[in-house]
């Protein structure tokens, strides 16, 4: 893997190349015009992690990239500033180095640093060690936390010390709303906050009742698979009478519950179960207390939102979501999205198609597709 080279003068040309590539890749589905949502040209990533390199009295951050002469080998690249990361991360990078360089308690066997920040400047720093952390470390870390104005977590093998809190609160401004999201250390969150706002605006637009061909507000409920910390759940809930979202990660489910409360969402339920478990429950193939508590008979699902991992959906999952009139598919892998659309396009047509440039200066593309049943 090569480290992104941030060159604002080249950004538009690279984005245009992505537009052409995605348009060509999906041409066989005859989608509408591709909507393209650009990223800030620098300082767009809200989280970053670095290895810490000890070189005599000096200490600095490194990242690894494949050696051009031998792709199987990786070389260290010193990183003093990182224009990919938020300005807050860049500020904290140097301040942290200055603080720990001559502090043997904080520096000893520290090998990795992770930063998590927000648009408003909240910050969480995880310091990861090859040794057990003691009271002396905790005292020094508390003083460091106060000086930096950032929460600190210390981690070592089978050890995790949270000095203040293990999360930040991101605020995303969308359509006049300020949505609040608890983001927990070491769990998945959208890395590019500005583009995340674009994604939420787009998703809210495509699921508006009038976009779904619904005259009345009672136009069916939404089910969401792979909901994470409730990123889409929170922003889309107002457009549906009821929302049922599922997620397998215990940490993400707990965070999603916090986010429902923070945003005063009272028409959404988060269930901890896999998409396969939920499909079986919906088909009446599984029972039990957890399934009964969902009261599935009380829902009238018309829309499904899926945001699967890079592997996409398997054939059975595609068959299940094809039962819904409306499908919102958020994809982090165009190749598996195209493969899934080969199946879904048999029953649905693409109404909206978007490219979200979450990762500038790389080949990575994030896509959004809104499909409606052909017999609507």
N, C-alpha and C positions, 0 to 999 in steps of 0.2 A: 504494500500500500504506500502511495506517495502522499506526502503532506500537502494540503491545499496551498497553492500560491495565490495569495490575495492580491489581485490587480484590478482595481475598480475600472480602469480604462478598457479592460477586456471583458467585463462582466456581461454587457448587453450582447456581445457577439456569442458568448458561451450560452447565454440563455436562449438566444435565437436558434442555436444549434440543437439545444434540447427540444425546443418547440418543433423543429423540423423532424427530429428523430421520433418523437412520440406521435406526431401526426401521421408519419409514414407507417409506424408500427401498428397503429390501430385503424388504418384506412379501411381495412376489410370489413369493419363493423359499421361503416358509414355514419360516424358520429357527427354531431353538430360541431361548429367551430370550437377549437380548443381555447379555453379561457386560461390565461397564463398570469400567475401571481408571483411577482418578483420579490426577492429578498433585499434587505439592506446590503450594500456592497461590502461592508466590513462590520466587525463587532456584532455579529448576528447570533452567535451561539451562547446560550445561557448557562451551559455547563461544559466543563472540560476536565480532563485528568492528565497528569504528567508523572513520569518517573522522576525521582530526585537523584541526582548524580553527585557523589562525593569525590572530590579531586583535591587531595591534600587539605589545605585550609579553605578551599573554595567549595561551594555547593551551588548547584544550578539545576534547572529543569531540563529534561530531555524527552523527546518523542522518538519513535522508531519508524523507519521506512525501509522498504525493500531496496537492496543494493541493485543499481541499474545493471551492473556487470554480472551479478549472481542473485536472481530474484529469491532464491531460497535463503539467502542471508539478509539480515537486517543491520542497519547502521544507526548509530545514535546521532540525533540532531539536537544540538543545544537550542533551547527556546528561552530567550530572555523576555520577549514580548510575543503575543500571539494574536494577530489582528482578526483571526476567526472568532475569538472569544469576546464576550461583552467587555465594555470599558471597565466595568467594576472588577471583573476577573483580572484584567491587565493591571489595574491599580493594585489589587491585592497580591498578585504574583511577586512583584518586587518588594513590597512591604514585608511579606512573609519571609522572603529570603534574607532581608536585612535583619529581621528579628531572630531567626534561628541560626544564622551563620556562626555566631560566637556563643550560642547557648547550648551547651553540651547535653542538658537534660532534654530539650526539645529536639535536638538534631540527631542524637545517637540512634542509629539503625532506622531512621525515617527513610522510607524508600518510595513512597507514593503520596501524591497530594491530589485531592479531588475538590473541585469548586462547583457550587451550585448557586446561581444568582437569579435575580428577577429584574424586570423592567424598572421597578421602582428603587432598585439598589439593595434589596435584602441579599444577604450572602451567608452561605454555609460552607465551611471548610472541613474536609475529612483528612486527617493525618494518619497514615497507615504505616505500621512499624513491624520490624522483624524482632521485636522483643516485647515482653510484658510491660504494661504501663503501671506505674506506682503512684503514691501520693505526691511525691516530688514532681512528677510529670503533671499531675492534675493541677497542682498549685501554679506551676509555670504556665500551663495552658489557659487557666482562668485569667491570669494577668494578660496574656497575649490576646485572648478574646476581647477583653475590655479595650485594649489599645487599638485593635483592628476594627472594632465595631462589627464583627462578624461572628456568628455562632460556630463553635468548634466541636468536632467529634474526634475521639481517638480510637483507632482500631488496631488490634493485633490478633494473633491466632486465639480464637475462642474468647475474645474480649472486645467489648464495645462500650466506650465511656461517652455519654452524652452530657456535656457540661450545662447546656441550657435547653436546647430543643434539637430535634432531628429533622426539621423541615423548614421550608420558607413558604410564604404565601404570595403567589403570583396573582396579579390583577390584569386581566385582558379586557380591553375596551372594544366592544362589538355592538354596533347598531344602537348606540346610546346607553348600553348596559355596561357595567363594570363587573365582570364575573370574577369571583375569587376562587383560587385553586390552591389547596394545600399540596405541596410537592415534597415528598419524603426522600431523604438521602438514600441513594443506591436503589431507587425504583424508577420505572420508566416515566418520563415526561417528554412533551414535545420540546426539542432542543432549541428551535428557532422561534422565539416568542412572537416576533412581528409576523412571520408567515403563519403561525398558529392562529393569530387573529384573522388573517385572510381565510383560513380554512373554516373557521367557525362562521364567518359571515356568509361564505359560499354555502355551507351546509344548512344554515338557517334559511337562506333564500330558497334552496331547492325543496325544502320540506314545508314551506308555507302552505296552508290549505289550498290556496288558489293555484299554486304550482302543482299540487297533487290532484287537481281537478275536483276539489272538494268545495261545495257551496257552504255547508254549515261547519261549525267548529267541531261537531261530533263526527269527524271524518275518519275515525279509526285511530287505534293506539299504535305506539311504536315499541318495537323490541330492539335492543342493542346487544350485539355480541362483541366480546373483547373490549369492554368499556373502560378498562384501566381505572384512573382516578376520577372518572366521570367527566372527562374533557368535553365530549359532545353531549352527554346526557344533560348536563347543566344548561348548556346554551340552547338546546333544542326543545327542552321540556315544555316551554310555553306554547308551542305549536301543536300539542297533542293533549287530548283529555288525560291520558295516562301513559307512562313510560315504564317498561320493565327492562333493566339492564343486567347483564351477566358478566362475571369476571372470575377467573380461577385464582388469581393471586390474593392471598389473605391481606397483605400490606395495601394493595391497591383498593381492595374492597373497603377496608377501614378508612382509607383516605377519601374514597368516594362518599362514604357516609358523612364524614366531616364536611365535605364540599356541598352536599345537599343542604345541610343545616346552615352553613355560612351564606348560601345564596337563597335561603328561604324557599327551597323547592319542595312542594308538598304533594306533587302528583307523580313522583318517580320512586321506584323501588330498585335497590341493588341486591342481586342474588349471587352468592358465591357458588358458582358451578361452572363447569366447562360448557362450551357450545354443544358438545355431543350429548351431555347430560340433559341440557335444556331441550334439545330437539326430541330426545326420547320422552321427556316429561310431557311435552306438547302433544306428542303422538299417543300419549296414554300408555307408553311402554314401560314406564317406571313410576313408582309411588314412594311413599314414605313421608315422614313428618315435614322434611324440608320442601318437598314438592307440594304437599298439601298446603303449606303456609303461603305459597305463591298465589293461590286462588285463581288459577289460570282461566277458569270458566268465566270469570268476570271481565276478561279482556276481549277486545275486538281488534286484533292486530291487522293493520293495513300496510305498515312500513317497517322495514328492517334496515338497521345500520350495522355494517361490519367493518372492522378495522383490524384485519388479521395480521399475524407476523409475516415475515418475508416469504415463507413457504406458501402463502395464500390459503385457499380453501380446498379441501379434498372434494371428490366428485359427489359424495353423499351430502356434504354441507351445501354445495351448490344446488343440489336437488331440493334441499330443505328451504333455502332462502328463495328459490324460484316460486314458492307457494304464495309469496307476498306480492301485493299489487305494486308496491314501490320498494326499490332497493337503493340504498346509499352505500356505495363501496369506496372506502378510503384505502389506498394501497401504497405500500412503501417499496413495491417491487413490480415494475411494469410487465416483466416477463410472466410472472404468475398471474397477474391481473389479466393479461391477454389470454392465457390458457383458461382461466375461469370464465371469461367472456365468451369463449367458444361454446361453452355450455349454456351460460345464462342468456345469450342472444337468441337461443331457440325459442324462448318464451317471452323475452323482454327486449325492448329497444332502448338505446341510449338517448336520453333527453338532454342531459348536460354532461360536459366533459371538461375537466380542469387539470392543470399542472401547477403544483405548488413547489417552488424552488427552496426546499428546506435546507439543502446542502450546496451552496454556491461553489463554483470552482472544482466540482467533482462531477462524475457521470451520473450520480444518484438522482433519481426523480421520484417525487411523491405525486400521486394522481388521485383524483376524485371523479367518480362516475355516478350519475343518477339515472336509474333505469325504471321504466314503467312497463307493466304487462301489456303485451300486444293486443290482448282482448279487452283492454280498458275502454 
